[in-house]
Structures are given as structure tokens and as C-alpha cells.
């Protein structure tokens, strides 16, 4: 029964990246070499890494991890490549499925020798909408899966993930960052992930304020769909930040997490504060978007009322005129006043007087 369940999971993993009836068979190690970047620290500085990343090299890194810390960074790996790493390092296959799932919620799982963590961050902002619209909920997100243990760090992410690239440059330049302090490397990555959301929210706030300014101009367009879509996206982002806030709080308190050192927990507390600020900013922007939507509806209702008032006044003025014209437009043979020569101009004076009197009455009532 267990074998059937595992086979079913592996089939699901294969279908994450490969679709169609005929799927090409690829070498997991070849896929891994294309996706992986390995850094090994020998206690003094970065140790030269063999040009050919083989199963033997990875097995040796794993066996010597307590003497030589290593960081294996995987960029958009195939399911087969990540399964190969999980098999070599003893990671649970369910973590592989979670790491490759594009819509998995942020979480932290404790295993016997390592921590498995999932982080998500907003990928950016587009011109068509206030926030991107592909990915978790309504926001385009960057996914980061992390395996952290004593002497090793494995990161899994999509292509073009700036926080990992920036931290990798720092590690390559300073050499000493990885010296059995891989939780500091993780902190540096997560800190940049959280901080890159601030400019996105700043752009969102500017865009909402711009929409709010246009609401009260004659060039106002129907911005309600955009505002409501932005609100939904902000609610999704708030939910993501809330989940990661709880994760960061746990990392900052080191609750039964032996892989996090006490001095590193202080840094995670700072990132936790940033996550709290982001969540509060999301709440503020959600309220701002709600107020803008209500203001748009109020302005639209006011303009509709102005149009209806004009049409009502116009119809009211024409009602007595229509009555008079209708009466004298009837085809009766005997209408004595029609024989009086001055009655026609008199009728015009009466109708003009009615119009003028009604306009004066409306203006006195301040309906005009």
C-alpha cells in the first residue's frame, strides 16, 4: 500500500513540469548539473568545487557536512533532479512535492535532522494592473523552498530570483559568511525577500492615490474593477505576509529549532518586524482601496443624480407647455378663441411666462 502511494506521488511530481502523452526520459544528474550551484566552506574560506557535479561529490558533501558546510542552490530544477537530491540527502519525498508546487502556502516543518521551509514573496508590479495577476491568489509570487540543517543549506527557487543571487554574490566575495553559519545565509535571503515587497506596496499606494485624484475630474473612467482587483490582490498579499510573520516569529524565538543559533534569532526578529510592517501596510492599503471604491461610487451616484435632476426639470417645464399645445391641437370645429386675432401671440406670452416663472421658482428653491 505504501509503495502504491509513493508511486502516485512521484507521478504527480513528474507531471508538474512535463505534460503530454510522451514525456522524454532525462538523466536526473544531468538536469541537476544544469540547475545546481554548489558552495563548500572548509572552515577558512570557500573550497574549490569540482567542475563536474556528480553523485559522488554530493554524497561526500553530505557525509562531511559537519566539518565542511555547503550550500546547494537549485534554480528551477526538474522533479527528477530534486528527487535525486532528496534521495542522496534523505529528504522526505513530500517535501519535494511541496517545493515544486507553485501554490503551496508558506510553512515550516520540523524533521529529524533538518528544517523544511516554504517562503513566498511578490515578484513585482505590472502596468496593466496594480499588482501582477498570475500565481497564488491574484499575486504573482516568487517561491523559495529551504532545507536547513547542521552544516548544509539547500535552496530551491525559480529563475531570476534576486534575493538568492544577491546573497550568493556576498558569500562569494566574503568567503567567511558560510562558516557553519548557514542560518545567517538563510536570514540574508529571507530579509531581502521581505524587503523587496516594500517598493511594490509603495507603487501600489501611489497608483491608488492617482486613481483617487482622477475620480474627481471630468476625465474619470470606470476604475472600480481595477480598484476591486487591487483590493483582492492586497488581501492575498496580506494573507501571505501573515503566514510568514508567524514563521519568522517562530524562527526568532528558536522554538525547538536546533538549526537556528541564538545570535541569528535576533536577526530573524528584525525580519519579523519588517513582516509586521508589511502586513500593517497591506491593511492600510486595503482600507484605502475600499475608500476609493466608495468614493468612486459616491461620485458616480452624484453625477447620475445631477443628470436626473436636469432631465426632471426639463420634463417638468415641458409638461404645462405640452398640455397647452395638446389642448389647442385638438380637431374640434368650434373653438371660439381661435377666431380672435391676438390669441396666438397671447398664447406664446403665456407659455414663455410659464417657463420663466418655473425657472425662477426652481432657482429660489436652489434646485438650479
C-alpha positions as CSV (number, residue, x, y, z in Angstrom):
1,X,0.0,0.0,0.0
2,X,2.8,2.4,0.8
3,X,4.6,1.6,-2.4
4,X,1.5,2.5,-4.4
5,X,1.1,5.8,-2.6
6,X,4.8,6.7,-3.2
7,X,4.5,5.8,-6.9
8,X,1.4,8.0,-7.1
9,X,3.3,11.0,-5.6
10,X,6.2,10.5,-8.0
11,X,3.8,10.5,-10.9
12,X,2.3,13.8,-9.7
13,X,5.8,15.3,-9.4
14,X,6.7,14.3,-12.9
15,X,3.5,16.0,-14.2
16,X,4.5,19.3,-12.6
17,X,7.0,20.1,-15.3
18,X,6.2,17.6,-18.1
19,X,2.9,17.3,-19.9
20,X,1.6,15.3,-22.8
21,X,1.3,11.7,-23.7
22,X,5.0,11.1,-24.5
23,X,7.5,12.5,-22.0
24,X,11.2,12.4,-22.7
25,X,13.3,10.5,-20.3
26,X,16.1,12.6,-18.9
27,X,19.2,11.9,-16.7
28,X,18.5,13.3,-13.2
29,X,22.2,14.2,-12.7
30,X,22.3,16.0,-16.0
31,X,19.3,18.0,-15.0
32,X,20.8,18.6,-11.6
33,X,24.1,19.9,-13.1
34,X,22.1,22.4,-15.2
35,X,20.1,23.7,-12.2
36,X,22.6,23.5,-9.3
37,X,25.2,25.8,-7.9
38,X,27.4,24.3,-5.1
39,X,29.4,26.2,-2.5
40,X,31.5,24.4,0.1
41,X,33.2,26.1,3.1
42,X,36.2,24.3,4.7
43,X,36.4,26.5,7.8
44,X,38.7,29.1,6.4
45,X,37.1,30.0,3.1
46,X,35.2,28.7,0.1
47,X,36.6,25.4,-1.0
48,X,37.1,24.9,-4.8
49,X,34.2,23.0,-6.2
50,X,34.8,20.2,-8.8
51,X,33.7,21.3,-12.3
52,X,31.7,18.1,-12.7
53,X,28.9,17.9,-10.2
54,X,28.4,14.2,-9.6
55,X,26.6,12.0,-7.2
56,X,29.9,11.2,-5.6
57,X,30.6,14.9,-4.9
58,X,27.2,15.4,-3.4
59,X,27.5,12.3,-1.2
60,X,30.9,13.4,0.0
61,X,29.5,16.9,0.8
62,X,26.7,15.3,2.8
63,X,29.0,12.9,4.7
64,X,31.4,15.8,5.6
65,X,28.8,18.4,6.3
66,X,29.8,18.8,10.0
67,X,33.4,19.6,9.0
68,X,32.6,21.4,5.7
69,X,29.4,23.4,5.4
70,X,27.9,23.5,2.0
71,X,25.1,25.4,0.2
72,X,23.4,23.8,-2.7
73,X,21.3,26.2,-4.7
74,X,18.8,24.8,-7.2
75,X,17.3,27.1,-9.8
76,X,14.1,25.7,-11.4
77,X,15.1,22.1,-11.0
78,X,13.1,19.3,-12.7
79,X,11.2,16.9,-10.4
80,X,13.8,14.2,-11.3
81,X,16.7,16.4,-10.2
82,X,15.1,17.4,-6.9
83,X,14.2,13.8,-6.2
84,X,17.8,12.8,-6.8
85,X,18.9,15.4,-4.2
86,X,16.2,14.2,-1.8
87,X,17.3,10.6,-2.2
88,X,21.0,11.4,-1.6
89,X,20.4,13.6,1.4
90,X,17.5,11.7,2.9
91,X,14.8,14.4,2.5
92,X,11.2,13.3,2.6
93,X,9.5,12.9,-0.8
94,X,6.6,15.0,0.4
95,X,8.9,18.0,0.8
96,X,9.9,17.5,-2.9
97,X,6.2,17.8,-3.9
98,X,5.8,20.9,-1.7
99,X,9.0,22.5,-3.1
100,X,7.8,22.2,-6.7
101,X,4.2,23.2,-6.1
102,X,3.6,26.7,-7.3
103,X,0.7,27.4,-5.0
104,X,1.9,26.0,-1.7
105,X,1.3,28.1,1.4
106,X,4.3,29.4,3.5
107,X,5.1,27.0,6.3
108,X,7.9,25.5,8.4
109,X,8.1,21.7,9.1
110,X,10.5,20.0,11.5
111,X,12.2,16.8,10.5
112,X,14.7,14.7,12.4
113,X,17.8,16.3,11.0
114,X,16.6,19.4,9.2
115,X,14.0,22.1,8.8
116,X,11.9,22.4,5.7
117,X,10.5,25.9,5.0
118,X,8.4,27.5,2.3
119,X,8.6,31.2,1.7
120,X,6.8,33.4,-0.9
121,X,7.3,37.0,-2.0
122,X,5.7,39.3,-4.5
123,X,7.5,39.1,-7.8
124,X,6.9,42.6,-9.0
125,X,4.3,45.0,-10.4
126,X,2.9,45.3,-13.9
127,X,1.5,48.2,-15.9
128,X,-1.9,46.6,-16.8
129,X,-2.9,46.0,-13.2
130,X,-1.8,47.4,-9.8
131,X,-0.3,44.0,-8.9
132,X,0.5,41.0,-11.1
133,X,-2.3,38.5,-11.7
134,X,-0.6,35.2,-12.1
135,X,0.3,32.8,-9.2
136,X,-1.0,32.4,-5.7
137,X,-4.4,34.0,-5.4
138,X,-4.1,37.2,-7.6
139,X,-0.5,38.0,-7.0
140,X,2.5,36.7,-8.9
141,X,4.8,35.3,-6.3
142,X,8.3,34.0,-6.1
143,X,8.6,30.7,-4.3
144,X,11.5,29.7,-2.1
145,X,11.9,26.2,-0.6
146,X,14.6,25.7,2.0
147,X,16.2,22.7,3.6
148,X,18.3,23.8,6.6
149,X,20.3,21.5,8.9
150,X,23.7,21.4,10.6
151,X,26.3,22.1,8.0
152,X,24.0,22.3,5.0
153,X,21.6,24.6,3.2
154,X,19.6,23.6,0.1
155,X,17.5,26.3,-1.6
156,X,15.0,25.7,-4.4
157,X,13.5,28.6,-6.4
158,X,12.5,29.9,-9.8
159,X,14.8,31.6,-12.3
160,X,15.8,35.3,-11.8
161,X,15.3,35.2,-8.0
162,X,17.1,38.3,-7.0
163,X,17.5,37.7,-3.2
164,X,19.4,34.5,-3.7
165,X,21.6,36.0,-6.4
166,X,22.5,38.9,-4.2
167,X,23.3,36.7,-1.2
168,X,25.4,34.4,-3.4
169,X,27.5,37.4,-4.5
170,X,28.1,38.3,-0.9
171,X,29.1,34.8,0.0
172,X,31.4,34.6,-2.9
173,X,33.0,37.9,-2.0
174,X,33.4,37.5,1.7
175,X,34.0,33.8,1.9
176,X,33.5,33.6,5.7
177,X,29.7,34.0,5.7
178,X,29.1,30.3,5.3
179,X,31.4,29.1,8.1
180,X,28.9,26.9,9.9
181,X,26.5,29.8,10.0
182,X,24.1,28.8,7.2
183,X,21.2,30.2,9.3
184,X,22.8,33.6,8.6
185,X,22.7,32.9,4.9
186,X,19.1,32.0,5.2
187,X,18.4,35.2,7.1
188,X,20.1,37.3,4.4
189,X,17.9,35.7,1.7
190,X,14.6,36.0,3.7
191,X,15.5,39.6,4.7
192,X,15.8,40.6,1.1
193,X,12.6,38.7,0.1
194,X,10.6,40.6,2.7
195,X,12.2,44.0,1.9
196,X,11.6,43.7,-1.8
197,X,7.9,43.9,-1.1
198,X,8.1,47.5,0.3
199,X,8.7,49.2,-3.1
200,X,5.9,47.2,-4.6
201,X,3.5,48.4,-1.9
202,X,4.8,51.9,-2.4
203,X,3.9,51.7,-6.1
204,X,0.5,50.3,-5.2
205,X,-0.2,53.2,-2.8
206,X,0.9,55.8,-5.5
207,X,-1.3,54.1,-8.0
208,X,-4.3,54.1,-5.7
209,X,-3.8,57.8,-4.8
210,X,-3.6,58.6,-8.5
211,X,-6.9,56.8,-9.1
212,X,-8.4,58.7,-6.2
213,X,-7.3,62.0,-7.7
214,X,-8.8,61.1,-11.1
215,X,-12.1,60.2,-9.6
216,X,-13.0,63.9,-9.0
217,X,-12.0,65.0,-12.6
218,X,-14.1,65.1,-15.7
219,X,-11.8,62.5,-17.3
220,X,-12.8,59.9,-14.7
221,X,-13.2,56.5,-16.2
222,X,-14.6,53.3,-14.7
223,X,-11.8,52.4,-12.3
224,X,-14.0,50.3,-10.0
225,X,-12.8,46.9,-11.5
226,X,-9.2,47.9,-11.1
227,X,-9.6,49.1,-7.5
228,X,-11.5,45.9,-6.5
229,X,-9.0,43.7,-8.2
230,X,-6.2,45.6,-6.3
231,X,-8.1,45.1,-3.1
232,X,-8.3,41.3,-3.7
233,X,-4.5,41.2,-4.5
234,X,-3.7,43.1,-1.4
235,X,-5.8,40.7,0.7
236,X,-3.8,37.8,-0.8
237,X,-0.5,39.5,-0.1
238,X,-1.7,40.2,3.5
239,X,-2.5,36.6,4.0
240,X,1.0,35.6,2.7
241,X,2.6,38.1,5.0
242,X,0.6,36.9,7.9
243,X,1.7,33.3,7.4
244,X,5.3,34.3,7.0
245,X,5.1,36.5,10.1
246,X,4.2,33.5,12.2
247,X,7.1,31.6,10.7
248,X,9.6,34.4,11.4
249,X,8.3,34.7,14.9
250,X,9.0,31.1,15.5
251,X,12.5,31.4,14.0
252,X,13.2,34.4,16.1
253,X,12.1,32.5,19.3
254,X,14.1,29.4,18.3
255,X,11.1,27.2,19.4
256,X,12.7,23.7,19.3
257,X,14.7,24.7,16.3
258,X,18.3,23.5,16.8
259,X,19.4,24.7,13.4
260,X,18.9,28.4,14.4
261,X,21.6,29.9,16.7
262,X,20.7,32.4,19.4
263,X,22.7,35.2,17.8
264,X,20.9,34.6,14.5
265,X,17.5,34.6,16.1
266,X,17.9,38.3,16.8
267,X,18.3,39.0,13.1
268,X,15.1,37.0,12.4
269,X,13.3,39.2,14.9
270,X,14.2,42.2,12.8
271,X,12.8,40.5,9.7
272,X,9.7,39.6,11.8
273,X,9.3,43.4,12.5
274,X,9.5,44.1,8.8
275,X,6.8,41.4,8.1
276,X,4.6,43.1,10.7
277,X,5.1,46.4,9.0
278,X,4.2,44.9,5.6
279,X,1.1,43.3,7.0
280,X,0.0,46.7,8.6
281,X,0.7,48.4,5.3
282,X,-1.4,45.9,3.4
283,X,-4.3,46.6,5.9
284,X,-3.9,50.3,5.4
285,X,-3.9,50.0,1.6
286,X,-6.9,47.7,1.7
287,X,-8.8,50.4,3.6
288,X,-7.6,53.0,1.2
289,X,-8.8,50.9,-1.8
290,X,-12.1,50.4,-0.1
291,X,-12.4,54.2,0.5
292,X,-11.5,54.9,-3.1
293,X,-14.1,52.4,-4.3
294,X,-16.8,54.0,-2.1
295,X,-15.7,57.5,-3.3
296,X,-16.0,56.4,-6.9
297,X,-19.5,55.0,-6.3
298,X,-20.5,58.2,-4.5
299,X,-19.2,60.5,-7.3
300,X,-20.9,58.3,-9.9
301,X,-24.1,58.4,-7.9
302,X,-23.8,62.2,-7.6
303,X,-23.3,62.6,-11.3
304,X,-26.2,60.4,-12.0
305,X,-28.3,62.5,-9.7
306,X,-27.2,65.7,-11.5
307,X,-28.3,64.2,-14.8
308,X,-31.6,63.0,-13.4
309,X,-32.2,66.4,-11.9
310,X,-31.6,68.1,-15.2
311,X,-33.9,65.7,-17.0
312,X,-36.6,66.1,-14.4
313,X,-36.5,69.9,-14.5
314,X,-36.6,69.8,-18.3
315,X,-39.6,67.4,-18.3
316,X,-41.4,69.5,-15.6
317,X,-41.0,72.7,-17.7
318,X,-42.4,70.9,-20.8
319,X,-45.4,69.4,-19.1
320,X,-47.6,72.6,-19.0
321,X,-46.4,73.6,-22.4
322,X,-47.3,70.1,-23.8
323,X,-50.7,70.4,-22.1
324,X,-51.5,73.8,-23.7
325,X,-50.3,72.7,-27.1
326,X,-52.2,69.5,-26.8
327,X,-55.5,71.3,-25.9
328,X,-55.3,73.6,-28.9
329,X,-54.2,70.9,-31.2
330,X,-57.5,69.1,-30.9
331,X,-59.6,68.9,-34.0
332,X,-62.8,70.5,-32.8
333,X,-64.9,72.6,-35.2
334,X,-66.0,75.1,-32.5
335,X,-63.1,76.7,-30.5
336,X,-64.1,80.4,-30.3
337,X,-60.7,81.8,-29.1
338,X,-59.1,80.5,-32.2
339,X,-61.0,83.2,-34.1
340,X,-59.5,86.1,-32.1
341,X,-56.6,87.6,-33.9
342,X,-54.5,88.4,-30.8
343,X,-54.9,84.9,-29.2
344,X,-51.9,83.3,-30.9
345,X,-49.3,85.8,-29.7
346,X,-51.0,85.8,-26.3
347,X,-50.6,82.1,-26.1
348,X,-46.8,82.5,-26.8
349,X,-46.6,85.1,-24.0
350,X,-48.4,82.7,-21.6
351,X,-46.0,79.8,-22.4
352,X,-42.9,82.0,-22.1
353,X,-44.2,83.3,-18.8
354,X,-44.8,79.7,-17.5
355,X,-41.2,78.8,-18.5
356,X,-39.8,81.9,-16.8
357,X,-41.9,81.5,-13.7
358,X,-40.9,77.9,-13.3
359,X,-37.2,78.7,-13.7
360,X,-37.5,81.5,-11.1
361,X,-39.2,79.0,-8.7
362,X,-36.6,76.3,-9.2
363,X,-33.8,78.8,-8.6
364,X,-35.4,80.2,-5.5
365,X,-35.6,76.6,-4.2
366,X,-31.9,76.2,-5.2
367,X,-32.7,73.3,-7.5
368,X,-30.8,75.1,-10.2
